Amino acid sequence: MSEPAVVLDDLRAEGDELDEIVGGLSRQKWAWMTSAPRWTIAHQIAHLEWTDRMALLAVTDPDGFAAEATKALAAPDAFVDQAAEAGAALPHTELLARWRTGRELLQKALRAAPTGTRFPWYGPPMSTASMATGRLMETWAHGQDIVDAFGKTRRPTARLRHVARIGVRARDFAFAVRGLAAPGEEFRVELTAPDGSGDVWAYGPEEAAQRVTGPALDFCLLVTQRAHRADLAVRAEGPDADRWLDIAQAFAGPPGAGRAPKGASR
């Protein structure tokens, strides 16, 4: 299969796994708070539904997406929360149905897109594979917030390879969005696969002087800002690599506030 088809298959699997978690929840549990400030489980799914809908608009109606992006620029610090609030106010059965429908429509639109097409987005334009990767990353990250709300853990899968890759590729963006100059040299990133095989997912030149190493799961938690660096086994060699681990983000948009270390007062 081509790379877009592989990522799209994994995106579908990621969405289906999260659907199994939330699909049978009672109305009361949809109102449970998550680790994201002021966001319930309903807010988390509402955000995914809205972002899928915006992605579908970017793929099928770029001018329509441009109009929505202009509205977002008018309220850069509020538009994400506003969309989540609107979705979370819906009956949970309606919100769930909208999320399911939107996921399938986006799948069909991305699979039908001509090879080489690039779609507008809130950051740089996206290819089919990069759009699908971004949606998988968000589905996994917001799914993590939901799982954390229940005090449970998920078995990490090889689908994390997509999250890790987008986190590595977003290195320079993480610096730029904070008004910082990106490092002039590439880093070597070596991540231990989550399946217990001992395989290493490697990025960047092997001879690079600055390096990042650790478990792939921990790196993905870091770049999606689902855990604080102090609580993760990700290590840096070199001052620029060390700085990156403080600010890494795999998502478009302004810098996130991240998570406080475990045990810290909020």
Buried (B, 14 or more C-beta within 10 A) or exposed (E): EEEBBEBBBBBBBBBEBBBEBBEEBEEEBBBBEBBBEEBBBBBBBBBBBBBBBBBBBBBBEBEEBEEBBEEBEEEEEEBBBEBBBEBBEBEBEEBBEBBBEBBEBBBBBBEEBEEEEBBBBBBEEBBBBBBBBBBBBBBBBBBBBBBBBEEEEBEBBBBBBBBBBBBBEBBEBBBEBEEEEEBEEBBBBBBBBBEEEEEEBEBBEEEBEBBBBBBBBBBBBBBBBBBBBEBBEBBBBBEBBBBBBEBBBBBBBEEBEBBBEEEEEE
